[in-house]
């Protein structure tokens, strides 16, 4: 291996690592606030990329119909819960309409715009809106009633949600893979390295999103409420912070990050209905390196995973996935020694 090959591999590793960083941040965010090890994070990636791919063909993506179905289920659950609490039909109806409002508006706009094939940027925004709307609904249907369950129970639920979303992805998108057009066709030759516009967009989008997340948690009331919930759920409840609202907001942010990651990675690789699983797992490896608690640690771990994957694909392409996932073993071993046998209470 010479310097030129190493430079190319390093650039590819950093580019992929930026995507894994977003997913690692989302995994840490969801776990710290809700204690959910969110395995289906990768499905949001696949849904985002494939929704944009279907919009490119001028058809209404299946995620729109799935969104309406999921919103209807969540609305019925909220209406039934409100009826049990107050025994008042107007309150139950209000809860139902509040749940349906955003998903229905997004679905109608997307269904109207799809045949007209608007600009790529508009299609990307619609794709992000559709997938982001899934976040609170997934939390409401699958997790909200189990918010106080153990981490193990929540993990088992996550596995079930993953299989459900993967199966629905096959149903709505089929087994065919899609590759989206790049958002920027720029190509810069810097010595041995060809820097593409898409790589620049990935780097810029990652840095901007990290900065926005920092501002959100440091400067906004909702962000501080999420931080309080992450530190002490019971204490946050006693201070009037709704754990249900915190969970739904957290899942909405995770879905947004997943959708954005799908849009960024779509032009660089062919995405299938089940591609999100491996991509999400690499973000999970980065999150585990950070102890599922540190955002800077997840960022550094993700860049490390991306670089190791890139160089591993050069030396042993058939085992690159094995090499990446093996990284988690020494990390878990070191953390098991450092935990001193502490258990969750």
PyMOL commands that set and color helices and strands:
alter all, ss='L'
color gray80, all
select helices_A, chain A and resi 3-34+41-56+62-86+89-114+120-146+151-173+197-219+221-231+233-238+243-266+275-289+295-315+317-338
alter helices_A, ss='H'
color red, helices_A
select strands_A, chain A and resi 187-190+193-196
alter strands_A, ss='S'
color yellow, strands_A
deselect
rebuild
show_as cartoon
